């Protein structure tokens, strides 16, 4: 039996199209979109309630929502209902065999993830990002396109690293942190803050 037969994608925004393409390229036979919104260019099978009615028809689900907090809330709701939440890895991503990846993570095209990395649940590693050796990325973080994380970086839950940012090796970034686009992080960043700039400073 093909375990990658039918995938339910929760969310129908721009990120969901990226997830769908990566899923099909990596072996899924079909994808269906579920979202509460009724407009947009993506054909939607139904809303979230409809997904729960149809959940047994799918081999798994993936939550394609960019907002970390919304993704966490949906992840917890689906998990509580017994839904298997799948990770999606684009076939052009380079991922070391010595990497731990928890369920529901998305690794986009061109990402490079080196040896010893530990990635939590529901993480997004976006297009072309580089995650160097022994980094730890906790649950529900979003590493935006074109980011570079030096070795042994630790990023705690629900943090968002803005597009094109660089983080020096051995840096710790706390929970619920937003790092602005194009920042260069050379010092530890505490939890619950926004920081940006070159060098990156707390706003």
N, C-alpha and C positions, 0 to 999 in steps of 0.2 A: 504493500500500500504506500502510495506517495504521501508523505507527511506534509508536503508543500503544495497541496492541491488547491485549496481555496482560502484566500486571506481577506478578512474584513479590515478595512482601514477606517479608523474612527477619526473624522475630520475631513473636510473637503476644501481646504484652502490651498495656497500655493505649495506648502510643504508636502501636502498629501500627494501631489503629482510626482514630486521627487521620490517619495517613498514607493509609490506604485511602480514607477519605472525600474527602480532598484530591485524591487521584489520580483518583477517579471524577468528581469535579466539574471537573477540569481536562482531561478528555478520554480517559482510559484506559477501555477497554471492559470489562475484567475484572481482578480481583485474586485472587491465591491466596496463602495464608499457609503458611510453613514454619518450624517451630520444633522443638527437641528435646524440649520438655515435652509431656506428654500430657493435662494437665488445663486448665481454663480455659473461658471461654465462647466463644472464637473457634474456628471450625471450621478445623482444620489439615489441609492436603493431605498433609503428611509432614514428616519431619525434614530436617536439612541434607543428609544423604546422598541422600535422595530428591530434593531440589532439584537436586543435581548430575547425577542421572540424567535429570531432566526439563528441564534448563536450556535446551535448544534449542527447547523449545515456547514460550518466553517472549521478548517483545520487549526485556525488561530486568528488572533487579531493583533493589530499594531495601532498605537495611538499617535497619529500624525498631527500633533498640535504643538506649535512652537512655544507657546506660553508655558513656562515651567510649572507654575502653580496649577493651571488647568489640566496639564498632562498628568500631574501627580494625583489630582482628585479623580480623574477618569481611570487612571491605573488602579487606584485603590478600589473603585466601584466595580470594575471588571474582575479584578482578582477575587474580591469577596463573593462574586457570583460564579466563581469557578472557571472563568475564561482563561485560556492559555494565551499569554501575551508574548509575541514573538519578536526577536531581534531581526533587523534587516541589515545586511551588509552588501553594499554595492560591489560587484565583481572586480572593479578597478581599484578598490581600496587595498592597501598592503597592510596586512595585520599579522604580526608575529604569532607563531604557534604558542608562545609563552605569554599570552594575554588572557585575562579573565574578563568576560563580558556577561553581565547579568541580563535578565529578560527585558524585552521592550526597548532595547537601545537601537538607534539608527546610526549607521556609519556610512557616510555619503561618498560619492565618487572622488577618487584621488586622494583620500585621506591616507595618512601613514601612521601606524600605531606600532611602536617598537616594543622590544622585549620587556617583560616585567610589569606592564601596565595593568591596572585594575580599574574597570569601569563598572559603575553601579547600574541600578535599574532606571529605565526610562530616560537615558542620556541621549542627546543628539551630538554627534561629532560631524560637523557640517563639511561641505565641499572643500577639499584641498588642505584641510588642517593637519598639522604635524604634532603628534603626541609622543614625546621622547621617552626613553627608558624609565621604568619604575615610577611613572606618574600614577596618582590615585585621583579618580574623578568620581565623586559620590553621586547618590541618586538624584535624578531629575535636573541635572545641569545641562546647559546648552553651550557648546563650543562652536562659535559662528564660523562662516567660511574664511579660509586663509589665516587662521590663527596658528601660532607656534608655541608649544609648551616645552620648556627645557626639562631635562631629566629631574625626577624626584619632586616635581610640582604636585601639590595636594590642593584640590578644589572641593570645598564642602557643598552640602546639599543646596539645590535650587539656585545656584549661581549661574550667571550668564556672562560669557566672555565675548565682547563685541567684535565685529568683523575686522579682520586684519590685525588683531592685537598680538603682542609677543609677551611671553612670561619667562623671565630668567629662571635658570635651574634653582632647585631647593627653595622655591617660594611656596607659601601657604596662603590661600585665599579662603576666607570664611564662608559661612552660610548666607544665602540670600544676598549675594553681592552682585552688582552690575558693574562691569568694566566697559567703559565707553569705547567706541570704534577707534581703531588705530593706536591704542594705548601701548606703552611699554612699561611692564610691571617689573620693577627691580627691588621692591620691598614687600614684605608680607602685608596683606590687606585684611582688616578685621571683619567680622560678620556684620550684616545688616547695614550696608552702606553702598553708595555709588562712588566710583572713582574713575578718573580718566586723565589722559595727557601723556606727555613725554618729558620727564618720567611721570608715571601714573601717580596721582595724588587724590586723596579723598575730597569729594566735593563739599 
